[in-house]
Amino acid sequence: MAEFSLKGVNRPRDMDNLTDMEKKHTPVIHIPEDVRAGEPFSVKVAVGELLRHPNELSHYINWIALYDEVYTFLGMATLPPVVAHPKVRFTVTLEEPTLLRAYAFCNLHGLWEGVRRVELR
């Protein structure tokens, strides 16, 4: 079985036992501990946090996007090829708990998804 697909969305098979390919490409979502309904908060999405992704002209993360559980678009950032550590911040306001879905596109290894559940206070 191939380590990645160029035809679909790549997701880690086992979050407790990531391959090097998954560590380099899966977006990691960071949120504050205390998220309140109706109040804006910062969401940081980083790629290559678990194992550095090589960002050079021939191999790089082209963009990072954020959606909620039902695929409502929350934000997107396009990155230049030479960003040392691909990461972005989005400001989000939620009215109910949801699953955040971050997507990152690698020009060589396709589309990758990372998820994080958000509970509200």
C-alpha positions as a printed Julia matrix, in Angstrom:
121×3 Matrix{Float64}:
   0.0    0.0    0.0
   1.31   3.46  -0.93
   2.21   5.87   1.85
   0.13   8.63   0.28
  -2.41   9.31  -2.45
  -2.52  12.1   -5.01
  -6.18  11.35  -5.76
  -7.84  11.87  -2.38
  -7.36  13.21   1.12
  -4.53  11.65   3.1
  -5.27  10.96   6.76
  -3.15   9.25   9.41
  -4.05   5.58   9.74
  -3.12   5.44  13.44
  -2.58   8.69  15.4
  -0.62   6.78  18.04
   1.81   5.32  15.49
   2.45   7.86  12.74
   4.75   7.13   9.84
   7.44   9.67   8.97
   5.37  10.7    5.93
   2.35  11.34   8.19
   4.47  13.26  10.73
   5.78  15.57   7.99
   2.44  16.26   6.31
  -0.47  15.98   8.77
  -1.65  19.42   9.94
  -1.59  19.82  13.72
  -4.3   22.07  15.17
  -3.68  24.06  18.37
  -6.5   25.78  20.26
  -6.73  27.5   23.66
  -7.86  25.44  26.64
 -10.8   27.71  27.33
 -12.96  28.29  24.25
 -16.29  30.03  24.83
 -19.33  30.01  22.58
 -19.71  33.22  20.59
 -16.23  34.55  21.48
 -13.36  34.73  18.95
 -10.29  32.58  19.61
  -7.04  31.81  17.84
  -6.46  28.54  15.98
  -2.88  27.72  15.01
  -2.31  25.12  12.3
   1.22  23.81  11.78
   2.61  21.33   9.27
   5.86  19.51   9.9
   5.64  20.1   13.62
   6.13  16.42  14.47
   8.89  15.93  11.88
  10.18  18.85   9.82
   8.75  19.11   6.33
  11.4   20.07   3.72
  10.32  23.44   2.36
  12.27  24.29  -0.74
  11.39  25.28  -4.3
  10.95  21.65  -5.38
   9.02  20.38  -2.31
   6.82  22.57  -0.12
   3.46  23.16   1.56
   1.5   25.36  -0.86
  -1.49  26.23   1.32
  -3.31  25.51   4.59
  -7.09  25.76   4.98
  -9.47  25.37   7.93
 -13.05  24.04   7.93
 -15.52  22.96  10.59
 -17.24  19.6   11.02
 -19.78  20.17   8.22
 -17.12  21.64   5.91
 -17.95  25.3    6.46
 -14.94  27.25   5.19
 -13.23  29.14   8.04
 -10.02  30.37   6.42
  -7.1   29.74   4.09
  -3.5   30.9    3.74
  -1.2   30.47   0.75
   2.46  29.97   1.62
   5.61  30.68  -0.38
   7.87  27.66  -1.03
  10.66  28.78   1.28
   8.74  29.13   4.56
  10.93  27.34   7.1
   8.09  26.06   9.28
   4.64  26.17   7.65
   2.14  27.46  10.21
  -0.75  29.88  10.16
  -3.22  31.43  12.61
  -6.91  31.86  12.09
  -9.37  33.73  14.31
 -12.56  31.71  14.69
 -15.87  32.18  16.51
 -18.01  29.11  17.17
 -21.52  28.85  18.5
 -21.46  25.1   19.19
 -18.9   22.31  19.63
 -17.41  21.06  16.39
 -14.59  19.13  14.79
 -12.06  21.43  13.18
 -10.56  20.08   9.95
  -7.26  21.48   8.72
  -6.03  20.72   5.23
  -2.52  21.2    3.9
  -1.42  20.74   0.31
   2.09  19.47  -0.43
   3.13  19.98  -4.04
   4.64  16.46  -4.15
   2.52  14.43  -1.74
  -0.99  15.87  -2.15
  -3.71  16.85   0.28
  -3.47  16.02   4.02
  -6.06  16.36   6.79
  -5.67  16.89  10.52
  -8.61  17.12  12.94
  -9.23  18.49  16.43
 -12.4   18.44  18.49
 -13.45  21.75  20.03
 -15.63  21.73  23.12
 -17.09  25.03  24.26
 -17.66  26.45  27.74
